Amino acid sequence: MRQATTSNNAGRRYELLWGLLFGLAFGFFLQKGGVTKYDVILGQLLLEDFTVVKIMLTAVVTGMLGIYAMRQVGWVELSTKPGSVGKNVIGGLLFGIGFAVLGYCPGTLAGAIGNGYLDALVGGLIGILLGSGLFAELYPKLRGTILRWGDFGTIRLPEVLKVNDWVVVLPAAALLVLLMVWLETAGL
């Protein structure tokens, strides 16, 4: 029994180490891409500068292809969480309000704190802590009501279409890449 516990702890440490390394790399690329700067984010919100969209779409395509490739060879398992319209509305509103008021999303906020931006450290960190605390306090009341509204369970698009995952993943990745190419050629 002790050997299994030691093995599990070592596995968890490696998972945390990989998470830390990928998080640092992601933050580095956010900073190098310039999306930790308020002016770039403001340009995105004003639909004048699509740097943020292009970087996030690059992350989505890379992550999507990587996760499904690792799943296919048995390195990872998907753990689909149940969703609902209520969860998406509440999450979208909280995210949108924070993004509009401060000008950072959680990823760019962490990068901006790493850059030493005081507005991100004070406003962003306090906002995340207050928002998380408020949500945690309200969660028991919301759990059985609005968060269940429009519950659609753990369904995924390949399951709805009754097709292999790659039938959805590859065209979706191709469309996102085409969108990024179009944004780049349009000078956005």
N, C-alpha and C positions, 0 to 999 in steps of 0.2 A: 504493500500500500504506500509506503513512504517513497519508493522509487517512482510510482505513478504521479504522486503529488509533486515531486521534484521535477519530473519531466514536464508536467503541465505548467509549473512556474517558469521553467526555462522557455517553453513555447510562448507563454504570455509576454515574457521579456523581449523575445525576438519580435513579436507582433508590435509591441510598443516601440521598439527601436526602429522597425521599418516604418511605422506611422510617423515617428519623429523625423526620420530622414526624408520621407516623402513630403511631409509638411514643410520642412525647411527648404526643400527644393522648390515646392510650389510657391512659398513666400518669396524666395529669391527671384523666380521668374515673374511673379507679380510686380516686384520692385523694378526689375530690369525692363519690364514692359511698360512701366510708367503708370500703372493703374492704382498706385498708392498715393498719387497726387490728386489733390482736390480738384484742380482745374480739369484734369482728364475725366474725372467722374462727373463733374458738372457738365462738361461737353457731351457726355453720354446721356445724361438726363435731359439735355436740351436737344438731343438727336443731331448733334453736330460732329461728334467724334465717337466712332464706333470701336475704339481700341478695346474697351472693356468687353464688349460683345465678342469680338474676334478672339480675345484671349480665353474667355470663358467657353466659347464654342470649341476651341482647340482642346481645352481640358476635357470637355464632354466627349468629344470624338475619341481622344486618346484613352480616357477612362472606360468608355463603352467598349471599344475594341479590346482593350487590355483585360477587362473583367470577363468578357465572354470568351476570350481566348484562354484565360487561366481556368475558367469554369470547364471548358471543353476538355482540357488535359487533366482535370481533377485537382487543381491546386486550390480552388476556392469553391464555396457553395454560396448560392444566393439566398438571402433571407429577406424575402419581400415582406414589408410591413403593411398592415391594412391601412387603407386611405379612405377619405371621405371628402365631400365638397366642403363641409364645415371646417375640417382641419386645414384644407388648402386656403379657404377664405381667411381664417384667423391668422395662419402663418404668413400669408401674403400681405395682409394688412399690417401686421407687426413689422415684417421685413421692410415693406414699402415706407412706412412712417419713419422708421429709423434711418433708412437710406436717404429719404428726402430731407429729413431734418439735419442729419449730420454729414451726409455725402459719402458714406462708406458702407459697404456690405461687410459681413464678418471677416471674409478673407482679406479684403483690402484694408480693413481696420487693423488687423493683426500686422500687416505689412507696414502700414503707416505708423503704428506704435514702434515697430522695429526701426523705422527711419527717424524716430524721435519727435514726431508731430504731437504737440501738446494737446491739440483739439481732439485727436484720436484717443490719446491716453485718458484724458479727463472725461470728455463727453461720451466717447465710445465705450470705454470700459465701464463707466458708471451706468450708461444706458443698457449695456448687455447684462450687467449684474441686476439692475432694477427690473428690467423686462423679464429676465429669467426667474427672478424671485416672485414677481407678480404672477407670472404664468403658473409657476409651481403652486402658489397659494390658491389660485383660482381653478387649477386643473380638476380637483375632485368634483367641483360643481359643473364644470364644462364637460367632463368626460361622458356623462350620461345624457347630455342634451345636445348642444350645438356641435360638438366634435363628432357626434354620430350622424348628424344630418347628411343625407346623401351618401351613406356608407357604401363603398364599392369593394370592400374586402381587399384581398391580396392578389387580385387578378393582374396579369401582365398582358401586353398587346399580343405577343406570340401565342399565348393561351387563348385569347379571344378569337384570333384568326385561325387557330389550330394548325400552326406551322412551326417549323424549326426556328429557333431564335435568330439564326443568321439571315433568314428571309426578311426579318425586320431590321436587324442591326446593320447589315451592309448597306441597304438602300438609305436608311436614316443617316448613317455616317457620310455616305456620298452626297446626300442633299445638304447636309450641314457644311461639308467642304465646299460645295458649289456656292452656298450662301456666303461663306467667308471669301471665296475668290471674287464673287460679285461685289461684295462690300469693298474689297481692296481695289478692284479695278475702277469702281465708282468714286474712289478717293474718300471714302467715308471712314 
